Amino acid sequence: MNVLSVYCSHTGAISISKDNELLVHIEISRINRFKNVPWPDSYLIKKINELNVPFDHILLTHLDDHCTDMWLYIINQKKLIIKNNCLIHITKEHHIFHASCAKLFNNRTDYLVWDGSGLNYDFDDHFADEQTSYFKNNLNNSFKLLHTNHGTDYVKDNIHVSPHNIGIGQVYQILTRELGLFLKDQFSEGKAMALSSFGKMNIDYYNKIIFQNHFNKNYIIANHSKNINTKKIFSGNFNTDIDNKDAQDLAFTFQKACEFMAIQFIKKLKINNDITISGGVGQNILINSILSKEFNFNIYVDPICDDQGISLGRLNHFLNFKLEKEKGVYLGFKPKYELEIFNNNFKINDCSIKEAAKVVNSFPMAIFQGRSEQGQRALGNRSLLMNATHPECISLINKIKKREWYRPFACSILYEEISNWFINNIKQDPEYMMFVYTAKEDKLTFLKNVTAKDNTSRIQGVKSTTNKNYYDLLKMYNEEYKIPFLLNTSLNQPGEPIVETLYDLKNMMLNTSLNYAYLPEIKKIIIKIKDE
C-alpha cells in the first residue's frame, strides 16, 4: 500500500510511504520557497512523481487556513501518479496526529500535546478548542485521550475539558502581539522567547498573567481576542528595540509565567511516567529544560513538534503505527549534485575534511549533504557554520543571516565533549536542539558567541552514528584547533526557508556574503569568485 499524506495548512508538509516504509517527509515551503505557505507547485509535484510511487491512498489534513482545494484540483487533474481506485481521505483532526508523530520518535511514553489551537470539540454544548491534550499510550498501538485543553472545568467519559480557558500556546501568541512581532512573522514565539533572557520579573505584569495558579481569566481571557494581530492587552509601547527594558521585562515575565503553568499543569494531571511533548509549545526550549529538571521522570520532545509533523503523524496513524523510518530527522528528498550550475562566478575544488576545517576556522562555511533535516533546527545537513571563538564570528555570520540583536546562535559539539564544556543536568540527549544547557563558568570566554545572556546554549550533541560527515568535521576541527564545537545556524537567507537544493544554495551564495560551501559526500568545496 502506497500513501501520500499532506498537511494543507500553515507549516504544511508531505509524507510519502511505500509498503509502510517512509520514503520522504518534507516541509512544503522547502520546495515552493514560500515560508509557511503550503501551496503545491509544479516542482513539488515533479519531485513526488520522480519517486514513481502509484498512490493507493491520499490523506489530506487541514485546519481552517488551508489549501485543500488546490491539492484536490491537482489530484482530479491527474497531475500525481495515482491508481484508478485511489481513495482520498480528508480530516481536520490535529492533536492525535501530533501524538502520532511523536510516537515515531519515541513509542514507549505517553504524549502531551501543547499547541496554540487545533480541532474544535463540542461536548454537550461545552465548546473546547484543542490547546493541550494528554494521550495515554495503550499497548495495542492506540491512544486514549485523557484530557483536552487547560484545566478541569468539565468532565465527560473520563475526558477533562476546559471550555473557557486559554493555554500556553495562545498566551505566547498574546506576547508576540504585545511585542509587535506578529505582524512581521506569524510564527514568532521563538523570537519572543529569545528576548526574555534580557528582562527581569515584573510583579504587576505577572499578576495580570497569573491568578490563583491559573492564567488570569479576569484579565487575559476577558481581553483575549482571536484578532491577535491588532488587539492589545497591556498598556505600553512594547517592541524589540535594545533599549526597551519594559518589553524585555514583559517577555521575561511571560516566559516565567508559562514555565510555572507548565509545571502546574503536569502536577494537576498527576503525570508521573515518561512523556513526549509535541505541538508548537515544544519549540519553547526553556520550558522543556525547566520540566526536565523539575520532574524525576523522563521528558522527551518530538523533534518535529510543530505543525510540519502533522502529515507524518497522520501517515503513521493511518498505517496503524507500523510506519518504518530511518533514524533521525534527515528525511527530505535525496539531493542531486548538479555541479554544472556553478560554472559561472564559482570554482569547485576537491576538499578534504582537514581543508574544510581550515576554511571554517576563518570564514562562514555552508555544509550541504544528504537528505535535508526536517523540523525547526539545522542539524548539519543544511547548516551555516563558523569557528565560534573567532573574534568577528557574529558580525561575519550576521552579514549573511541579519539576525535580530537579541537572538543567540546555537552550538554543535562532539557528543563526548558536552560534559567538559556544559553543566550536563538535562536528562535527555541534545541530539535535536530541544533543550538548553548552561555553559561552565571557566568556558564562557570560548562559548560567548553561542550562549544567550543567561549563559545557556541550545546545543546539538553530534554522534558519528547519527551524522558521520558532520561528526568527522567537528572531530578534525578539534584535533586541529582544540575546540570541539562550531557555531551552527540554519542555511537560509533572512525570511526564507532552509536551503533544499543546490539551486537554492547557489541563489543564497549569489545574494549574500557566503563564499564557501562544503559538500562532504563528494569531497568538494564550492568557492564564490569575488569581483575584482
Secondary structure as GFF3:
##gff-version 3
##sequence-region A 1 532
A	DSSP	beta_strand	2	7	.	.	.	ID=ss1
A	DSSP	beta_strand	13	18	.	.	.	ID=ss2
A	DSSP	beta_strand	21	27	.	.	.	ID=ss3
A	DSSP	alpha_helix	29	32	.	.	.	ID=ss4
A	DSSP	alpha_helix	42	50	.	.	.	ID=ss5
A	DSSP	beta_strand	55	61	.	.	.	ID=ss6
A	DSSP	alpha_helix	68	76	.	.	.	ID=ss7
A	DSSP	beta_strand	82	91	.	.	.	ID=ss8
A	DSSP	alpha_helix	95	105	.	.	.	ID=ss9
A	DSSP	beta_strand	110	114	.	.	.	ID=ss10
A	DSSP	beta_strand	120	123	.	.	.	ID=ss11
A	DSSP	beta_strand	126	129	.	.	.	ID=ss12
A	DSSP	beta_strand	132	137	.	.	.	ID=ss13
A	DSSP	beta_strand	143	148	.	.	.	ID=ss14
A	DSSP	beta_strand	154	156	.	.	.	ID=ss15
A	DSSP	beta_strand	159	161	.	.	.	ID=ss16
A	DSSP	alpha_helix	168	178	.	.	.	ID=ss17
A	DSSP	alpha_helix	189	196	.	.	.	ID=ss18
A	DSSP	alpha_helix	203	209	.	.	.	ID=ss19
A	DSSP	beta_strand	210	211	.	.	.	ID=ss20
A	DSSP	beta_strand	214	215	.	.	.	ID=ss21
A	DSSP	pi_helix	217	221	.	.	.	ID=ss22
A	DSSP	alpha_helix	222	223	.	.	.	ID=ss23
A	DSSP	alpha_helix	245	268	.	.	.	ID=ss24
A	DSSP	beta_strand	275	278	.	.	.	ID=ss25
A	DSSP	three_ten_helix	280	283	.	.	.	ID=ss26
A	DSSP	alpha_helix	285	294	.	.	.	ID=ss27
A	DSSP	beta_strand	299	301	.	.	.	ID=ss28
A	DSSP	three_ten_helix	307	309	.	.	.	ID=ss29
A	DSSP	alpha_helix	310	318	.	.	.	ID=ss30
A	DSSP	three_ten_helix	339	342	.	.	.	ID=ss31
A	DSSP	beta_strand	346	350	.	.	.	ID=ss32
A	DSSP	alpha_helix	353	362	.	.	.	ID=ss33
A	DSSP	beta_strand	365	368	.	.	.	ID=ss34
A	DSSP	beta_strand	382	386	.	.	.	ID=ss35
A	DSSP	alpha_helix	393	401	.	.	.	ID=ss36
A	DSSP	beta_strand	410	414	.	.	.	ID=ss37
A	DSSP	three_ten_helix	415	417	.	.	.	ID=ss38
A	DSSP	alpha_helix	418	421	.	.	.	ID=ss39
A	DSSP	beta_strand	422	423	.	.	.	ID=ss40
A	DSSP	beta_strand	436	439	.	.	.	ID=ss41
A	DSSP	three_ten_helix	441	443	.	.	.	ID=ss42
A	DSSP	alpha_helix	444	447	.	.	.	ID=ss43
A	DSSP	three_ten_helix	448	450	.	.	.	ID=ss44
A	DSSP	beta_strand	456	462	.	.	.	ID=ss45
A	DSSP	alpha_helix	468	481	.	.	.	ID=ss46
A	DSSP	beta_strand	485	490	.	.	.	ID=ss47
A	DSSP	alpha_helix	502	511	.	.	.	ID=ss48
A	DSSP	beta_strand	516	519	.	.	.	ID=ss49
A	DSSP	beta_strand	524	528	.	.	.	ID=ss50
###
